[in-house]
Amino acid sequence: MARSIHISTARTMLNSGDPVDISVWKSDGSILELRNVISLRYSFYGGWRNVKILSSGECRKIRDCCIFRVNDLEVFL
């Protein structure tokens, strides 16, 4: 785990408001690569967040436990 971070550090990076690149597992097991996104809203009890893709303006809802990479850093629980 040379280049890895804890999920709490990943949450801090997402909540900072700076654009990041994230990789997320979808419900069917495929991988979703999101480039240049910012986090808009986070639900601690629900475990999900809304992210906005800056290049297209699209908003997506993702679960925090499904994030496995932030800025090319592996995320572990």
Residue frames as a rotation matrix with the C-alpha (Angstrom) as fourth column:
MET 1
0.573 0.819 0.000 0.00
0.819 -0.573 0.000 0.00
0.000 0.000 -1.000 0.00
ALA 2
-0.472 -0.876 -0.099 2.62
0.865 -0.482 0.141 2.48
-0.171 -0.019 0.985 -1.06
ARG 3
-0.972 0.171 0.162 0.25
-0.105 -0.932 0.347 5.02
0.211 0.320 0.924 -2.57
SER 4
-0.228 0.929 -0.291 -2.92
0.637 0.369 0.677 4.67
0.736 -0.032 -0.676 -0.54
ILE 5
-0.800 0.091 0.592 -5.07
-0.420 -0.790 -0.446 6.78
0.427 -0.606 0.671 1.75
HIS 6
-0.809 0.574 -0.125 -7.77
0.474 0.512 -0.717 6.09
-0.347 -0.639 -0.686 4.32
ILE 7
-0.170 0.850 0.498 -11.43
0.893 -0.081 0.443 6.81
0.418 0.520 -0.745 3.48
SER 8
0.540 0.349 -0.766 -11.47
0.709 -0.679 0.190 9.68
-0.454 -0.646 -0.614 6.02
THR 9
-0.410 -0.751 -0.518 -8.62
0.185 -0.625 0.759 11.38
-0.893 0.215 0.395 4.13
ALA 10
-0.795 0.199 0.574 -10.48
0.597 0.088 0.797 10.82
0.108 0.976 -0.189 0.85
ARG 11
0.293 0.950 -0.105 -13.59
0.949 -0.276 0.155 12.44
0.118 -0.145 -0.982 2.36
THR 12
0.249 -0.294 -0.923 -11.49
0.405 -0.834 0.375 15.44
-0.880 -0.467 -0.089 3.41
MET 13
-0.812 -0.581 0.052 -10.13
0.248 -0.263 0.932 15.75
-0.528 0.770 0.358 -0.11
LEU 14
-0.484 0.710 0.511 -13.65
0.791 0.107 0.602 15.58
0.373 0.696 -0.614 -1.59
ASN 15
0.483 0.736 -0.474 -15.10
0.872 -0.453 0.186 18.05
-0.078 -0.503 -0.861 0.94
SER 16
-0.337 -0.723 -0.603 -12.33
0.625 -0.651 0.430 20.60
-0.704 -0.232 0.671 0.29
GLY 17
0.603 0.648 -0.465 -14.07
0.043 -0.609 -0.792 21.87
-0.796 0.458 -0.395 -2.85
ASP 18
-0.259 -0.767 -0.587 -11.06
-0.734 -0.239 0.636 21.29
-0.628 0.595 -0.501 -5.09
PRO 19
0.609 0.462 -0.644 -11.60
-0.784 0.472 -0.404 19.32
0.117 0.751 0.650 -8.32
VAL 20
-0.288 -0.650 0.703 -10.48
-0.646 0.674 0.359 15.67
-0.707 -0.351 -0.614 -8.06
ASP 21
-0.197 0.188 -0.962 -10.47
-0.779 0.565 0.270 12.52
0.595 0.803 0.035 -10.18
ILE 22
-0.254 0.176 0.951 -12.29
-0.780 0.545 -0.309 9.53
-0.572 -0.820 -0.001 -8.67
SER 23
-0.640 0.125 -0.758 -12.94
-0.432 0.758 0.489 5.91
0.636 0.640 -0.431 -9.60
VAL 24
-0.327 0.675 0.662 -16.15
-0.859 0.079 -0.505 4.29
-0.393 -0.734 0.554 -8.35
TRP 25
-0.979 0.158 0.129 -17.64
0.189 0.939 0.286 0.81
-0.076 0.304 -0.950 -8.53
LYS 26
-0.445 0.892 -0.080 -21.18
-0.817 -0.368 0.445 0.80
0.367 0.263 0.892 -9.96
SER 27
0.093 0.592 0.800 -23.92
-0.846 0.471 -0.251 -1.55
-0.525 -0.654 0.545 -8.75
ASP 28
0.946 0.263 -0.188 -23.32
-0.323 0.758 -0.566 -3.94
-0.006 0.596 0.803 -11.66
GLY 29
0.623 -0.764 0.170 -19.61
0.455 0.531 0.715 -4.20
-0.636 -0.368 0.678 -10.82
SER 30
0.407 -0.485 0.774 -18.33
0.793 -0.232 -0.563 -2.01
0.453 0.843 0.291 -13.62
ILE 31
-0.253 -0.622 -0.741 -15.95
0.845 -0.515 0.143 0.86
-0.471 -0.590 0.656 -12.97
LEU 32
0.756 0.491 0.432 -16.94
0.619 -0.751 -0.231 4.49
0.211 0.442 -0.872 -13.41
GLU 33
-0.373 -0.912 -0.171 -14.06
0.923 -0.384 0.032 6.94
-0.095 -0.146 0.985 -13.96
LEU 34
0.778 0.622 0.085 -15.04
0.623 -0.782 0.013 10.51
0.075 0.043 -0.996 -13.07
ARG 35
-0.315 -0.936 0.160 -12.55
0.932 -0.337 -0.137 13.22
0.182 0.106 0.978 -14.01
ASN 36
-0.907 -0.169 0.385 -12.51
0.140 -0.985 -0.104 16.79
0.396 -0.040 0.917 -12.69
VAL 37
0.118 0.980 -0.163 -15.40
0.474 0.089 0.876 16.54
0.872 -0.180 -0.454 -10.21
ILE 38
-0.776 -0.229 0.587 -16.35
-0.393 -0.553 -0.735 18.45
0.493 -0.801 0.339 -7.08
SER 39
-0.612 0.570 -0.548 -18.48
0.749 0.640 -0.171 17.25
0.253 -0.515 -0.819 -4.19
LEU 40
-0.431 0.551 0.715 -21.69
-0.143 -0.824 0.548 19.22
0.891 0.134 0.434 -3.72
ARG 41
0.269 0.624 0.734 -23.48
-0.907 -0.092 0.410 17.48
0.323 -0.776 0.542 -0.85
TYR 42
-0.646 -0.509 -0.569 -22.61
-0.232 0.841 -0.489 14.68
0.727 -0.184 -0.661 1.56
SER 43
0.501 0.811 0.303 -24.97
-0.668 0.138 0.732 12.59
0.551 -0.569 0.611 3.70
PHE 44
-0.530 -0.755 0.387 -23.12
-0.820 0.340 -0.460 11.06
0.216 -0.561 -0.799 6.65
TYR 45
-0.241 0.511 0.825 -26.03
-0.572 0.612 -0.547 8.82
-0.784 -0.604 0.145 7.67
GLY 46
0.803 0.585 -0.111 -26.90
-0.405 0.400 -0.822 7.78
-0.437 0.705 0.558 4.13
GLY 47
0.112 -0.877 0.468 -23.28
0.209 0.481 0.851 7.26
-0.971 0.002 0.237 3.10
TRP 48
0.230 0.017 0.973 -23.69
0.969 0.086 -0.230 8.95
-0.088 0.996 0.004 -0.28
ARG 49
-0.268 -0.313 -0.911 -22.64
0.214 -0.942 0.260 12.20
-0.939 -0.125 0.319 -1.88
ASN 50
0.851 0.446 0.276 -23.61
0.407 -0.228 -0.885 14.28
-0.332 0.866 -0.375 -4.91
VAL 51
-0.269 -0.944 -0.190 -20.74
0.407 -0.291 0.866 15.12
-0.873 0.155 0.463 -7.24
LYS 52
0.812 0.464 -0.354 -20.71
-0.075 -0.520 -0.851 17.48
-0.579 0.717 -0.388 -10.20
ILE 53
0.072 -0.745 0.663 -18.61
0.904 0.330 0.272 16.83
-0.421 0.580 0.697 -13.29
LEU 54
-0.008 -0.110 -0.994 -17.22
0.108 -0.988 0.108 20.25
-0.994 -0.107 0.020 -14.17
SER 55
-0.902 -0.424 -0.083 -16.67
-0.033 -0.123 0.992 19.58
-0.431 0.897 0.097 -17.88
SER 56
-0.740 0.659 0.132 -20.28
0.404 0.278 0.872 18.59
0.538 0.699 -0.472 -18.60
GLY 57
-0.610 0.522 0.597 -22.23
-0.705 -0.701 -0.107 20.00
0.362 -0.486 0.795 -15.64
GLU 58
0.136 0.655 -0.744 -23.71
-0.155 0.755 0.637 16.55
0.978 0.028 0.204 -14.94
CYS 59
-0.210 -0.119 0.970 -24.52
-0.972 -0.087 -0.221 15.68
0.111 -0.989 -0.098 -11.31
ARG 60
-0.001 0.146 -0.989 -24.29
-0.154 0.978 0.144 12.10
0.988 0.152 0.022 -10.00
LYS 61
0.535 0.179 0.826 -25.06
-0.842 0.033 0.539 10.45
0.070 -0.983 0.168 -6.67
ILE 62
0.067 -0.595 -0.801 -22.38
-0.218 0.775 -0.593 8.00
0.974 0.215 -0.077 -5.50
ARG 63
0.971 0.204 -0.124 -21.83
0.050 0.335 0.941 5.97
0.234 -0.920 0.315 -2.34
ASP 64
0.477 -0.832 0.282 -18.66
-0.877 -0.469 0.101 6.66
0.048 -0.295 -0.954 -0.36
CYS 65
0.260 -0.378 0.888 -17.97
-0.388 0.801 0.455 2.97
-0.884 -0.463 0.061 0.27
CYS 66
0.755 0.079 0.651 -17.78
0.493 0.585 -0.644 2.41
-0.432 0.807 0.403 -3.51
ILE 67
0.827 -0.555 -0.086 -14.98
-0.520 -0.698 -0.493 4.94
0.213 0.452 -0.866 -4.06
PHE 68
0.827 -0.556 0.085 -11.72
0.468 0.764 0.444 3.04
-0.312 -0.327 0.892 -4.49
ARG 69
-0.225 -0.936 0.270 -9.41
0.973 -0.203 0.107 5.67
-0.045 0.286 0.957 -6.02
VAL 70
0.889 0.368 -0.272 -9.00
0.363 -0.929 -0.068 9.43
-0.278 -0.038 -0.960 -5.57
ASN 71
0.733 -0.618 -0.285 -6.38
-0.678 -0.696 -0.236 11.28
-0.053 0.366 -0.929 -7.64
ASP 72
0.362 -0.558 -0.746 -4.59
-0.346 0.663 -0.664 7.99
0.866 0.498 0.048 -8.43
LEU 73
-0.694 -0.483 0.534 -4.37
-0.676 0.182 -0.714 7.14
0.247 -0.857 -0.453 -4.71
GLU 74
-0.408 0.539 -0.737 -5.95
0.216 0.841 0.495 3.84
0.887 0.043 -0.459 -3.62
VAL 75
-0.196 0.455 0.869 -8.61
-0.862 -0.502 0.068 4.27
0.467 -0.735 0.491 -0.91
PHE 76
-0.585 0.033 -0.811 -8.91
0.265 0.952 -0.153 1.72
0.767 -0.304 -0.565 1.89
LEU 77
0.504 0.818 0.278 -11.47
-0.164 -0.225 0.960 1.37
0.848 -0.529 0.021 4.66
